[in-house]
Amino acid sequence: MNNVSEIYQQELRKILRKRLKGTMTPTENVLYFPNDIDFRICPKNGISTIKWALLYIHNVEQSQSNPESLLMATKNWRWEQVNKYGYKPELPFRKNSFRVAVARDPVKRFMSACEYIKQEYVKNSQLLTSDEELTLENLKKLENMSDVDILPEKLDDIIHGVWRGDIQNSHFFTQTYYHGNTGQYDKIFKMGNFGVMLEWLRVKTGATKKIDRIHSNKTSGQWFGGVDSLTTDQKKRIMRIYEEDYDYGWTED
């Protein structure tokens, strides 16, 4: 192995370690809103909009030039909040808080995860060609990739890989893993009623302006055809992956 390749491998290992450290866990996946509202978050269940709502309610302008907006709601920030305010017998919640979460149809969530991961990989790896020189700038592109995954081209291979555990990506973890038992919550909104949830959050936190900035995956269906194009067999196999979510009630039924 030449020096360039050795450096490249060392940097990749650093990136992988950073990715693992940055993966969301059930011990810190919460955002503390005013008036003791604890919002527990989960990948592909509206995280981007919920984070934005937190900034909005705290009057923090979202900008690349505003360090506070870049740090707020990140994993390290959430860790600090939980360590400071969390109630140890019921972490990551605060004591006597009003606990909220969003539930999503597992099949729709799976397909959204496929689209997102594929989109992120394409976006951040398209310039990393084999004939391009190794640069720190290109390594930075890798750091932005979602769990450093390359998904198979065929949806059936993704379903099989997630089921067998060959594909490990936090966006495919069950809602039960992130949220636990539904009995812990005072209110659970359906993903389909996300706009209703935002208005509820506005009223409960005392925000004045309407929270109407809802982020959506604009490439939905671009890579794998979307939920409507699934065969009956594919739906059944995806549902098998998320059997625990159906058992615990993390659906929109």
Backbone bond lengths (Angstrom), bond angles and torsions (degrees), N, CA, C in turn:
res aa  C-N    CA-C-N  psi(-1)  N-CA   C-N-CA  omega(-1)  CA-C   N-CA-C  phi
1 M - - - 1.470 - - 1.525 109.29 -
2 N 1.360 116.65 125.11 1.456 118.68 -179.89 1.527 110.86 -77.89
3 N 1.329 115.14 173.04 1.463 119.85 -174.58 1.526 112.58 -61.66
4 V 1.332 116.38 -40.77 1.466 120.06 -179.20 1.525 110.46 -62.98
5 S 1.320 116.60 -45.43 1.464 120.23 179.83 1.518 111.45 -63.99
6 E 1.327 116.43 -39.16 1.457 120.90 179.79 1.526 110.89 -64.25
7 I 1.322 116.88 -43.44 1.468 121.16 177.57 1.528 109.76 -62.24
8 Y 1.326 115.22 -42.95 1.463 120.68 -178.93 1.533 110.83 -60.28
9 Q 1.340 116.89 -45.36 1.456 121.35 179.63 1.531 111.14 -64.80
10 Q 1.328 116.48 -38.49 1.464 120.11 178.14 1.527 110.89 -62.84
11 E 1.330 115.42 -42.70 1.459 119.64 179.84 1.525 111.41 -67.04
12 L 1.328 116.87 -38.29 1.460 119.99 177.62 1.523 111.31 -62.23
13 R 1.331 116.45 -40.25 1.462 119.71 178.45 1.520 110.94 -63.79
14 K 1.334 117.35 -38.57 1.467 120.75 176.65 1.524 110.87 -62.48
15 I 1.336 115.25 -42.20 1.463 120.23 -179.88 1.522 110.69 -63.91
16 L 1.329 116.56 -43.50 1.464 120.40 179.35 1.525 110.97 -61.96
17 R 1.337 117.08 -41.24 1.467 120.03 177.39 1.521 110.64 -63.19
18 K 1.324 116.23 -40.08 1.461 120.77 178.71 1.523 110.92 -65.03
19 R 1.338 115.79 -39.46 1.463 120.46 178.90 1.519 110.14 -60.91
20 L 1.351 116.43 -46.05 1.457 120.01 -178.44 1.520 111.13 -64.20
21 K 1.331 116.30 -40.25 1.462 119.70 178.17 1.521 111.12 -65.64
22 G 1.319 116.56 -30.23 1.453 120.35 -176.76 1.508 114.59 -86.55
23 T 1.348 117.86 -7.57 1.455 121.06 -179.21 1.521 110.52 -67.57
24 M 1.314 116.45 132.87 1.464 121.06 -179.94 1.526 111.04 -65.45
25 T 1.324 115.88 143.32 1.459 121.91 178.15 1.527 110.08 -129.12
26 P 1.334 118.45 163.93 1.469 121.15 179.46 1.523 114.01 -69.99
27 T 1.320 117.83 -4.65 1.467 120.34 -178.68 1.524 113.10 -90.33
28 E 1.347 116.99 -12.44 1.472 118.66 -178.11 1.529 112.24 -141.04
29 N 1.326 118.26 12.44 1.470 120.27 -175.42 1.530 111.34 -86.84
30 V 1.321 115.12 61.18 1.461 120.24 -178.71 1.524 109.88 -141.77
31 L 1.317 115.46 146.92 1.462 121.82 173.16 1.517 107.82 -120.48
32 Y 1.333 115.99 126.85 1.455 121.30 -179.58 1.525 109.93 -90.52
33 F 1.323 115.73 114.40 1.462 122.04 177.34 1.526 109.77 -97.77
34 P 1.334 116.55 161.89 1.469 119.32 176.61 1.525 112.15 -58.41
35 N 1.315 116.09 162.02 1.467 124.04 -179.93 1.522 112.07 62.44
36 D 1.339 115.68 34.11 1.469 122.79 173.40 1.525 113.90 59.15
37 I 1.321 116.84 36.39 1.457 121.24 174.98 1.530 108.58 -97.17
38 D 1.315 116.07 117.78 1.461 122.12 179.04 1.525 108.60 -104.32
39 F 1.330 115.84 115.01 1.463 121.36 -177.14 1.519 108.40 -105.08
40 R 1.320 116.53 111.07 1.468 120.22 179.75 1.530 109.40 -88.35
41 I 1.316 115.69 129.87 1.452 120.63 -171.51 1.537 111.60 -108.75
42 C 1.340 114.02 161.05 1.460 121.59 -175.58 1.523 108.26 -151.71
43 P 1.337 118.87 135.42 1.464 120.70 179.64 1.524 112.87 -54.17
44 K 1.318 116.25 135.04 1.459 125.89 179.07 1.523 112.92 72.71
45 N 1.333 116.93 16.90 1.465 121.34 174.92 1.528 110.61 -118.87
46 G 1.327 115.68 41.72 1.461 120.15 174.94 1.505 115.53 83.20
47 I 1.327 118.06 24.43 1.467 121.35 -176.24 1.528 112.46 -56.48
48 S 1.332 117.20 -47.29 1.473 120.39 -175.07 1.519 111.35 -57.25
49 T 1.329 116.61 -43.68 1.465 120.41 -178.99 1.517 111.49 -71.03
50 I 1.321 117.73 -39.07 1.465 120.97 179.52 1.520 110.56 -64.75
51 K 1.340 116.86 -40.85 1.458 120.28 176.29 1.524 110.91 -63.15
52 W 1.332 115.68 -42.97 1.459 119.34 178.82 1.528 110.47 -62.37
53 A 1.332 116.75 -39.42 1.464 120.83 179.08 1.523 111.11 -61.23
54 L 1.346 116.51 -37.25 1.464 120.11 178.32 1.525 110.52 -63.11
55 L 1.337 116.92 -44.97 1.464 120.93 177.87 1.518 110.77 -61.68
56 Y 1.317 115.27 -43.81 1.465 120.70 -178.03 1.530 111.14 -62.10
57 I 1.334 115.83 -46.62 1.464 120.39 -177.34 1.532 111.35 -65.66
58 H 1.340 116.24 -29.83 1.472 120.10 177.96 1.536 111.74 -92.14
59 N 1.316 116.26 8.87 1.470 121.80 178.55 1.535 112.48 56.97
60 V 1.311 116.16 40.98 1.459 121.93 176.85 1.523 108.30 -102.53
61 E 1.312 116.39 118.80 1.460 120.42 -178.83 1.523 110.33 -73.75
62 Q 1.340 115.71 126.70 1.459 120.46 -179.82 1.515 109.67 -81.37
63 S 1.338 115.47 114.19 1.455 120.22 -176.68 1.520 110.21 -158.97
64 Q 1.331 116.90 147.00 1.453 121.28 176.88 1.525 111.38 -63.82
65 S 1.320 116.80 -23.19 1.458 121.36 -179.17 1.531 112.79 -91.92
66 N 1.336 116.38 1.13 1.459 121.16 -179.23 1.534 109.02 -110.28
67 P 1.330 118.37 99.94 1.470 121.58 -176.94 1.526 113.23 -55.62
68 E 1.329 117.30 -36.03 1.462 120.36 -178.21 1.518 111.19 -62.14
69 S 1.323 116.60 -41.53 1.461 120.19 -179.06 1.517 111.98 -70.11
70 L 1.330 117.45 -26.95 1.457 121.27 179.42 1.528 111.71 -77.36
71 L 1.328 116.78 -29.11 1.462 120.96 -178.15 1.517 112.90 -91.05
72 M 1.318 117.50 -31.58 1.458 121.99 -174.35 1.517 111.26 -62.77
73 A 1.311 116.57 130.92 1.466 125.52 178.31 1.527 113.71 79.37
74 T 1.339 118.52 0.42 1.458 120.82 175.23 1.532 109.43 -71.46
75 K 1.332 116.34 169.73 1.469 119.18 -177.85 1.534 111.84 -60.70
76 N 1.314 118.29 -46.08 1.467 120.85 179.59 1.520 111.09 -61.77
77 W 1.314 116.21 -39.61 1.469 121.05 178.41 1.525 109.98 -64.07
78 R 1.345 116.60 -43.43 1.467 119.97 179.43 1.519 110.88 -64.91
79 W 1.343 117.05 -39.31 1.459 120.78 177.37 1.525 110.61 -58.10
80 E 1.318 116.35 -46.62 1.467 120.76 -179.56 1.526 110.94 -61.21
81 Q 1.345 115.76 -41.27 1.467 119.87 179.44 1.532 111.63 -64.65
82 V 1.342 116.29 -44.43 1.462 120.33 -179.74 1.526 110.77 -65.04
83 N 1.323 117.01 -42.92 1.467 120.45 179.04 1.524 111.96 -63.30
84 K 1.323 115.73 -32.28 1.463 120.54 -176.37 1.525 112.57 -85.09
85 Y 1.337 117.21 -40.71 1.458 120.30 -171.76 1.527 114.94 -116.60
86 G 1.325 118.00 -14.18 1.459 120.58 -175.33 1.515 113.28 -65.12
87 Y 1.337 114.95 149.00 1.468 122.48 178.71 1.527 107.65 -95.51
88 K 1.315 117.95 110.75 1.462 122.80 -169.32 1.530 114.92 -51.68
89 P 1.334 120.23 -41.96 1.471 118.40 179.70 1.531 113.76 -67.60
90 E 1.343 117.42 -15.16 1.466 119.75 -175.29 1.529 112.03 -134.66
91 L 1.315 118.27 32.51 1.463 121.46 -179.93 1.527 111.22 -57.65
92 P 1.351 116.53 144.74 1.462 127.13 10.38 1.537 113.76 -92.74
93 F 1.334 117.19 14.79 1.461 119.82 -175.69 1.526 112.58 -79.08
94 R 1.324 115.06 159.60 1.458 121.38 170.25 1.528 108.78 -84.53
95 K 1.313 116.40 163.58 1.459 120.80 -179.72 1.521 110.71 -69.93
96 N 1.319 115.77 132.10 1.469 123.03 176.91 1.526 113.22 58.58
97 S 1.323 117.29 29.09 1.470 120.21 179.54 1.525 110.93 -83.97
98 F 1.332 115.27 163.67 1.464 122.34 175.14 1.531 106.60 -93.31
99 R 1.318 116.93 116.09 1.467 121.42 -167.12 1.522 112.03 -103.91
100 V 1.339 113.99 128.47 1.463 121.32 -171.31 1.525 110.46 -130.39
101 A 1.331 115.88 148.92 1.460 121.39 174.47 1.532 108.70 -151.99
102 V 1.325 115.49 167.73 1.467 121.96 175.95 1.524 108.36 -116.02
103 A 1.332 116.20 131.97 1.468 121.58 176.48 1.523 109.07 -105.51
104 R 1.339 115.00 142.39 1.460 119.56 -178.92 1.525 110.42 -130.94
105 D 1.311 115.97 148.84 1.453 120.58 174.61 1.526 108.87 -57.41
106 P 1.348 119.26 122.53 1.462 121.21 -174.81 1.528 114.63 -58.45
107 V 1.325 117.45 -35.78 1.471 119.55 -179.52 1.533 110.10 -68.23
108 K 1.332 116.54 -44.76 1.466 120.38 178.11 1.528 110.27 -62.82
109 R 1.303 116.37 -39.31 1.469 121.03 -179.72 1.531 110.46 -64.96
110 F 1.324 116.74 -41.98 1.461 120.86 178.95 1.522 110.71 -61.35
111 M 1.329 116.86 -46.20 1.458 120.13 -178.49 1.525 110.95 -66.71
112 S 1.331 116.77 -36.52 1.461 120.49 177.21 1.523 110.39 -64.66
113 A 1.326 116.94 -38.53 1.464 121.12 178.00 1.524 110.92 -64.18
114 C 1.324 116.24 -41.95 1.470 120.06 178.34 1.524 110.67 -59.37
115 E 1.325 116.22 -46.89 1.459 121.03 -179.10 1.528 111.24 -62.74
116 Y 1.333 115.65 -44.82 1.463 120.54 -177.06 1.527 111.30 -63.70
117 I 1.325 116.82 -48.42 1.464 120.52 -177.36 1.516 110.33 -63.43
118 K 1.329 116.37 -43.68 1.462 120.61 178.56 1.525 110.68 -61.32
119 Q 1.322 116.34 -45.64 1.466 121.76 -179.50 1.522 111.09 -60.48
120 E 1.338 116.57 -45.97 1.463 120.90 -179.07 1.519 111.31 -64.41
121 Y 1.323 116.24 -40.99 1.462 118.63 -179.27 1.525 110.92 -65.31
122 V 1.319 116.20 -45.68 1.467 120.06 179.94 1.521 110.49 -61.84
123 K 1.330 115.99 -44.82 1.465 121.20 -177.37 1.520 111.93 -61.67
124 N 1.319 117.08 -40.67 1.461 120.79 -173.10 1.527 114.66 -96.25
125 S 1.313 117.34 -8.61 1.460 118.61 -177.39 1.524 113.15 -115.49
126 Q 1.321 118.45 -5.26 1.454 120.28 -174.55 1.533 113.00 -63.15
127 L 1.326 117.36 -25.06 1.462 120.34 179.09 1.524 113.30 -94.66
128 L 1.332 115.20 -5.61 1.464 118.83 -179.33 1.529 109.79 -90.36
129 T 1.293 117.33 67.38 1.461 122.12 -179.31 1.519 110.58 -86.25
130 S 1.315 115.85 162.17 1.461 120.27 -174.58 1.519 113.52 -66.30
131 D 1.337 117.18 -24.95 1.456 119.35 -177.99 1.522 113.14 -95.67
132 E 1.335 115.83 8.23 1.463 119.87 -179.37 1.521 109.87 -92.25
133 E 1.302 116.55 142.32 1.459 120.25 -178.94 1.519 110.96 -66.81
134 L 1.333 115.07 148.00 1.451 120.91 174.38 1.520 109.23 -70.64
135 T 1.328 116.64 121.49 1.457 120.84 178.38 1.522 108.75 -136.19
136 L 1.330 115.95 158.66 1.457 120.04 176.60 1.519 110.87 -63.34
137 E 1.334 116.08 -32.17 1.461 120.20 178.90 1.528 110.74 -63.02
138 N 1.331 116.25 -41.64 1.456 119.83 179.59 1.527 111.78 -69.67
139 L 1.324 116.71 -35.27 1.460 119.52 176.16 1.522 110.82 -65.55
140 K 1.325 115.94 -33.92 1.462 119.97 176.51 1.520 111.02 -62.40
141 K 1.327 116.57 -35.46 1.468 120.54 178.28 1.531 110.13 -61.43
142 L 1.325 115.99 -39.08 1.457 119.89 178.54 1.529 111.64 -63.71
143 E 1.325 116.54 -35.98 1.459 120.46 -178.96 1.524 111.85 -62.13
144 N 1.327 116.84 -26.89 1.450 120.70 -178.87 1.523 112.92 -81.80
145 M 1.322 117.14 -7.38 1.448 120.04 -175.37 1.524 111.47 -74.58
146 S 1.310 115.89 146.86 1.450 122.22 -175.71 1.530 111.30 -76.13
147 D 1.316 116.64 103.99 1.461 122.91 179.61 1.525 113.77 56.93
148 V 1.333 118.15 16.33 1.459 124.44 178.21 1.529 111.01 50.42
149 D 1.316 116.25 48.50 1.458 121.71 -179.57 1.517 112.03 -106.72
150 I 1.320 115.19 143.28 1.456 121.43 168.48 1.518 106.58 -114.46
151 L 1.312 117.92 111.09 1.454 120.36 -178.50 1.527 110.99 -79.70
152 P 1.332 117.36 148.16 1.465 120.01 173.00 1.529 110.56 -59.58
153 E 1.315 115.96 158.20 1.465 120.34 -179.16 1.520 112.10 -73.22
154 K 1.331 117.22 -30.81 1.458 121.31 -176.51 1.530 110.70 -96.35
155 L 1.328 115.27 134.68 1.457 120.77 -179.11 1.525 111.25 -60.31
156 D 1.328 117.80 -39.06 1.463 120.83 179.89 1.529 111.06 -59.29
157 D 1.326 116.55 -35.85 1.469 120.28 179.14 1.527 111.05 -70.90
158 I 1.334 117.20 -32.84 1.472 120.57 176.71 1.525 109.57 -68.07
159 I 1.320 116.51 -47.57 1.471 120.73 179.21 1.525 110.15 -56.85
160 H 1.322 115.99 -46.72 1.468 121.24 -179.48 1.532 110.35 -64.20
161 G 1.330 116.78 -42.01 1.459 120.68 -178.24 1.515 113.06 -65.98
162 V 1.338 117.05 -40.34 1.470 120.51 178.31 1.523 109.99 -68.93
163 W 1.327 117.03 -40.67 1.461 121.19 -179.82 1.530 111.52 -62.20
164 R 1.319 116.01 -41.93 1.472 120.56 -178.19 1.523 112.81 -81.62
165 G 1.327 117.36 -13.62 1.457 120.50 -178.30 1.507 113.63 88.76
166 D 1.336 116.79 6.68 1.463 119.86 178.19 1.526 111.19 -72.54
167 I 1.334 116.39 -28.37 1.467 121.90 176.20 1.519 107.77 -104.13
168 Q 1.315 116.77 112.77 1.459 122.37 -179.81 1.528 108.62 -112.45
169 N 1.298 116.33 105.43 1.459 121.26 178.29 1.518 108.22 -142.50
170 S 1.314 117.02 133.33 1.465 121.43 -174.58 1.526 112.84 -59.39
171 H 1.331 117.33 -25.09 1.459 119.92 -179.81 1.523 112.58 -71.82
172 F 1.328 116.75 -15.65 1.462 121.32 178.13 1.525 112.74 -97.07
173 F 1.344 118.23 -6.37 1.461 119.99 179.18 1.531 109.27 -63.94
174 T 1.321 116.81 152.99 1.458 120.67 -177.88 1.528 111.89 -68.31
175 Q 1.322 115.51 156.62 1.463 120.61 173.37 1.532 109.86 -65.81
176 T 1.319 116.25 -31.51 1.466 120.70 178.24 1.518 110.64 -62.21
177 Y 1.342 117.14 -37.66 1.460 121.08 177.71 1.522 110.33 -59.49
178 Y 1.321 117.44 -43.33 1.456 121.31 -176.88 1.527 113.10 -82.42
179 H 1.335 117.51 -34.87 1.460 120.78 -171.02 1.525 114.66 -105.27
180 G 1.330 116.76 -21.66 1.453 118.56 -178.02 1.519 111.81 74.40
181 N 1.313 116.13 -143.95 1.468 122.56 -176.55 1.522 111.18 -83.00
182 T 1.319 117.14 137.76 1.473 121.13 179.13 1.525 112.05 -62.21
183 G 1.326 116.49 -22.73 1.464 120.21 -178.96 1.520 113.84 -66.90
184 Q 1.340 117.80 -11.85 1.469 120.69 178.81 1.517 112.67 -77.12
185 Y 1.330 117.05 -12.48 1.465 120.31 -167.48 1.519 112.69 -107.06
186 D 1.335 113.77 146.36 1.459 120.76 175.94 1.523 111.21 -85.47
187 K 1.342 116.05 -27.12 1.463 120.08 -179.40 1.528 109.20 -153.52
188 I 1.341 115.59 132.31 1.462 121.54 176.75 1.523 108.20 -125.42
189 F 1.319 115.91 119.55 1.465 121.44 179.63 1.524 109.67 -93.98
190 K 1.317 115.50 147.19 1.455 120.61 173.08 1.523 108.98 -82.92
191 M 1.318 116.33 144.60 1.460 120.97 179.99 1.539 110.62 -56.84
192 G 1.306 116.51 -34.31 1.466 120.18 179.37 1.514 113.71 -67.12
193 N 1.334 116.88 -16.27 1.470 122.02 178.78 1.525 111.09 -109.08
194 F 1.322 115.73 33.97 1.465 120.22 -174.64 1.522 111.96 -61.77
195 G 1.325 117.56 -39.09 1.462 120.63 178.41 1.520 111.77 -62.62
196 V 1.331 116.29 -38.91 1.464 121.35 176.88 1.524 109.79 -63.09
197 M 1.329 116.11 -41.01 1.465 120.62 179.50 1.527 111.13 -61.77
198 L 1.334 117.08 -42.75 1.461 120.33 -178.96 1.528 111.66 -63.56
199 E 1.324 116.24 -39.40 1.473 119.24 178.11 1.524 110.12 -67.66
200 W 1.324 116.82 -40.15 1.466 120.90 176.06 1.529 109.78 -59.52
201 L 1.322 116.72 -43.86 1.462 121.93 -178.99 1.527 110.37 -64.40
202 R 1.314 116.16 -39.68 1.466 120.18 178.97 1.525 110.45 -60.70
203 V 1.322 116.39 -47.36 1.463 120.88 -177.72 1.527 110.91 -65.52
204 K 1.334 116.46 -44.69 1.464 120.89 -175.80 1.530 112.49 -68.42
205 T 1.331 116.83 -29.10 1.465 119.57 -179.00 1.520 112.34 -94.94
206 G 1.326 116.86 -7.01 1.459 120.37 178.21 1.511 114.18 80.93
207 A 1.341 118.05 16.04 1.467 120.57 177.37 1.530 109.16 -67.93
208 T 1.320 116.29 146.81 1.463 120.13 -175.29 1.525 113.07 -89.20
209 K 1.329 116.94 -50.24 1.463 120.61 -178.61 1.524 111.19 -82.05
210 K 1.324 115.42 152.29 1.456 121.87 178.61 1.531 110.77 -66.09
211 I 1.327 116.71 135.59 1.466 121.98 176.25 1.524 107.24 -91.76
212 D 1.314 116.86 100.39 1.471 118.88 -173.44 1.525 113.15 -126.78
213 R 1.318 116.65 17.04 1.465 119.35 179.13 1.527 109.11 -92.34
214 I 1.306 116.96 96.24 1.458 121.78 -177.65 1.518 109.00 -106.87
215 H 1.328 115.60 118.37 1.469 120.99 179.07 1.519 109.13 -81.00
216 S 1.317 117.47 136.21 1.456 121.02 176.38 1.518 109.49 -134.88
217 N 1.315 115.32 157.32 1.456 120.68 179.62 1.520 109.09 -78.88
218 K 1.323 116.83 102.10 1.460 121.47 -173.74 1.532 112.84 -72.69
219 T 1.335 117.59 -8.51 1.464 119.84 178.18 1.532 110.92 -103.89
220 S 1.324 117.41 16.88 1.454 121.30 -176.79 1.526 111.13 -52.79
221 G 1.323 115.59 123.07 1.448 120.96 179.54 1.510 114.84 85.69
222 Q 1.318 117.75 -6.53 1.466 120.50 -176.14 1.524 111.98 -64.58
223 W 1.320 116.56 -41.03 1.463 120.00 -173.55 1.522 113.29 -95.57
224 F 1.331 116.56 -37.18 1.469 118.94 -172.82 1.529 113.76 -125.03
225 G 1.311 117.42 9.30 1.459 120.20 170.92 1.505 117.37 89.94
226 G 1.324 118.56 -13.89 1.454 120.13 177.51 1.516 113.34 83.64
227 V 1.330 115.45 172.48 1.460 122.37 -175.18 1.531 111.70 -62.79
228 D 1.328 116.89 -39.83 1.466 120.45 -175.60 1.525 113.07 -64.11
229 S 1.316 117.34 -21.86 1.463 120.34 -177.95 1.525 112.82 -91.90
230 L 1.334 117.71 -1.65 1.461 120.88 179.85 1.526 111.62 -69.26
231 T 1.310 116.10 143.15 1.454 120.29 172.69 1.527 108.84 -80.04
232 T 1.313 116.25 164.14 1.469 120.57 178.13 1.524 110.68 -59.16
233 D 1.341 116.22 -40.03 1.457 120.50 -179.86 1.526 111.40 -65.81
234 Q 1.333 117.71 -40.99 1.461 120.86 178.85 1.519 110.90 -63.36
235 K 1.332 117.16 -42.41 1.463 120.77 178.44 1.527 110.76 -60.87
236 K 1.326 116.08 -43.29 1.465 119.88 -179.32 1.520 111.19 -63.02
237 R 1.328 116.77 -39.09 1.465 120.05 -178.96 1.525 111.70 -71.49
238 I 1.333 117.19 -34.67 1.467 119.98 175.00 1.522 109.94 -67.92
239 M 1.324 116.22 -42.30 1.469 120.63 178.98 1.531 110.70 -61.64
240 R 1.337 116.94 -33.80 1.461 120.83 178.06 1.527 110.76 -63.82
241 I 1.333 116.75 -37.39 1.468 120.83 178.17 1.525 110.13 -60.59
242 Y 1.334 115.88 -37.15 1.467 120.96 -173.80 1.522 112.66 -107.79
243 E 1.318 115.11 31.54 1.459 120.54 179.26 1.527 111.49 -55.64
244 E 1.338 115.91 -37.94 1.463 120.98 179.74 1.528 111.26 -62.83
245 D 1.327 117.62 -38.59 1.461 120.51 178.81 1.524 111.28 -64.99
246 Y 1.318 116.66 -40.00 1.464 119.95 177.52 1.525 110.51 -66.22
247 D 1.324 116.91 -38.45 1.463 120.51 -179.79 1.523 111.53 -66.66
248 Y 1.353 116.35 -36.75 1.471 120.76 -176.82 1.529 112.91 -91.66
249 G 1.310 117.75 -2.02 1.461 119.99 175.37 1.504 115.51 88.49
250 W 1.350 117.99 16.65 1.469 119.96 178.25 1.527 109.29 -88.98
251 T 1.317 114.62 70.68 1.460 122.50 178.64 1.530 107.44 -140.81
252 E 1.320 115.80 -176.53 1.474 119.80 175.88 1.519 112.43 -110.76
253 D 1.320 116.99 12.75 1.472 121.43 179.31 1.518 110.90 -76.97
